[in-house]
């Protein structure tokens, strides 16, 4: 367990103790005590969702405008079980054409075009040619509402290209 998570856990224990002391020994009206309990439960729910980000769960936010692909896992839809399918991508953001400090996992809804593009990029990566990726707006608007991502925005097309060879300094 990292130091940040240990500190966060201790802070939650302290907060819970304060709420319990206020409810048990406080001379507050019962509606106020009930409000404190509801606020504490809501706070824990939000913090639990925030922990997912610190624990390495894949993020469902939009992909960065430019990224370096590391790896991907594609789960195809299964009609028998009703699973919609997902594409998990591990990438490093290239903000201002510089690598971010650490790679990040992203979760995308399954899309046949994205599946093909990611699979082709993975083949090239395995053959020793790193891939740069960019989300691009789709040319044709999807008529199927299933092609919308978790944020309610239309899926973007994924475009990959080879990482250019580094320019060597002159001697």
C-alpha positions in Angstrom: 0.0 0.0 0.0 1.4 3.4 -0.9 1.9 6.2 1.6 -0.9 8.3 0.0 -3.4 5.5 0.4 -2.4 4.8 4.0 -2.8 8.5 4.8 -6.2 8.6 3.0 -7.3 5.6 5.0 -6.3 7.2 8.3 -8.1 10.4 7.3 -11.3 8.4 6.7 -11.0 6.7 10.1 -10.6 10.0 11.7 -13.6 11.5 9.9 -15.7 8.5 10.8 -14.8 8.9 14.5 -15.7 12.6 14.4 -19.1 11.8 12.8 -19.8 9.1 15.4 -18.8 11.4 18.3 -21.1 14.1 16.9 -24.0 11.7 16.5 -23.6 9.9 19.9 -22.6 12.7 22.2 -23.6 15.8 20.4 -26.6 17.8 21.6 -27.8 18.3 18.0 -31.3 17.8 16.7 -31.9 14.4 15.2 -32.5 15.8 11.7 -29.0 17.4 11.9 -27.5 14.1 13.1 -29.3 12.2 10.2 -28.0 14.9 7.8 -24.4 14.3 9.0 -24.8 10.5 8.5 -26.1 11.1 4.9 -23.3 13.5 4.1 -20.7 11.0 5.4 -22.2 8.2 3.3 -22.2 10.4 0.2 -18.6 11.5 0.9 -17.6 7.8 1.1 -19.3 7.0 -2.2 -17.5 9.9 -4.0 -14.2 8.9 -2.4 -14.6 5.3 -3.4 -15.0 6.4 -7.0 -11.9 8.6 -6.6 -9.9 5.6 -5.3 -10.5 3.8 -8.6 -8.4 6.4 -10.2 -5.5 5.9 -7.7 -5.7 2.1 -7.8 -5.1 1.8 -11.6 -8.6 1.2 -12.8 -9.0 2.2 -16.4 -10.3 5.7 -16.9 -13.4 6.3 -19.0 -12.5 9.8 -19.9 -11.7 10.9 -23.5 -8.3 9.9 -24.9 -5.5 12.5 -25.0 -5.1 14.3 -28.4 -1.8 12.6 -29.0 -0.5 9.5 -27.3 2.1 6.7 -27.5 0.5 3.2 -27.6 1.9 0.6 -25.2 -0.6 -2.2 -25.3 -4.3 -3.0 -25.6 -6.7 -5.7 -24.7 -9.9 -6.1 -26.8 -13.0 -7.8 -25.3 -15.4 -8.5 -28.1 -19.2 -8.3 -27.5 -20.9 -11.5 -26.5 -24.5 -11.7 -27.6 -25.2 -14.8 -25.5 -24.3 -13.1 -22.2 -25.3 -9.6 -23.3 -21.8 -8.2 -22.7 -21.3 -5.1 -24.9 -17.5 -5.5 -25.2 -14.7 -3.1 -24.2 -11.3 -2.0 -25.5 -8.7 -1.4 -22.9 -5.7 0.8 -24.0 -2.5 1.5 -22.1 -0.9 4.6 -23.4 1.3 7.6 -22.5 0.0 11.1 -23.1 2.2 13.2 -25.4 1.3 16.6 -24.1 3.4 19.3 -25.8 5.2 16.5 -27.7 6.7 15.2 -24.4 6.0 11.9 -22.7 3.8 12.1 -19.5 5.4 10.9 -16.3 3.5 7.5 -16.3 1.3 5.5 -18.7 -2.4 5.3 -18.1 -5.1 2.8 -18.8 -8.3 3.9 -20.7 -11.5 2.0 -21.3 -13.4 2.5 -24.5 -16.7 1.0 -25.6 -16.3 -1.7 -28.3 -16.3 -0.5 -31.8 -15.5 -2.5 -34.9 -13.4 0.3 -36.6 -11.5 1.0 -33.3 -10.9 -2.8 -32.9 -9.3 -3.0 -36.4 -7.2 0.1 -35.9 -5.9 -1.0 -32.5 -5.2 -4.5 -33.6 -3.2 -3.2 -36.6 -1.2 -0.8 -34.3 -0.5 -3.7 -31.9 0.9 -5.8 -34.7 3.3 -3.0 -35.7 4.3 -2.4 -32.1 5.1 -6.1 -31.7 7.3 -5.9 -34.8 9.4 -3.1 -33.2 7.7 0.0 -34.6 6.2 2.1 -31.8 2.8 3.7 -32.7 1.5 7.2 -32.1 -2.2 7.5 -31.8 -4.7 10.3 -32.2 -8.5 10.3 -31.9 -10.1 11.9 -34.9 -13.7 12.9 -35.5 -15.7 10.3 -37.5 -16.5 11.2 -41.1 -19.9 9.6 -41.0 -22.2 10.1 -38.0 -23.1 6.8 -36.3 -26.8 6.2 -36.4 -26.5 3.5 -33.7 -26.9 4.9 -30.2 -24.6 2.1 -28.9 -21.7 3.9 -30.5 -21.6 6.6 -27.9 -19.0 6.5 -25.2 -19.5 6.8 -21.5 -19.5 10.6 -21.6 -22.4 10.7 -24.0 -20.2 11.9 -26.9 -19.9 10.2 -30.3 -17.1 7.7 -30.7 -14.0 9.1 -32.4 -12.0 7.2 -34.9 -8.6 6.1 -33.8 -5.7 6.8 -36.2 -2.2 5.4 -35.6 1.1 6.2 -37.3 4.7 5.1 -36.9 6.8 7.0 -34.4 9.3 9.0 -36.6 13.0 8.1 -36.3 14.8 10.5 -33.9 16.9 13.2 -35.5 20.5 12.6 -34.5 22.7 15.6 -33.7 25.4 16.6 -36.2 29.0 15.7 -35.5 
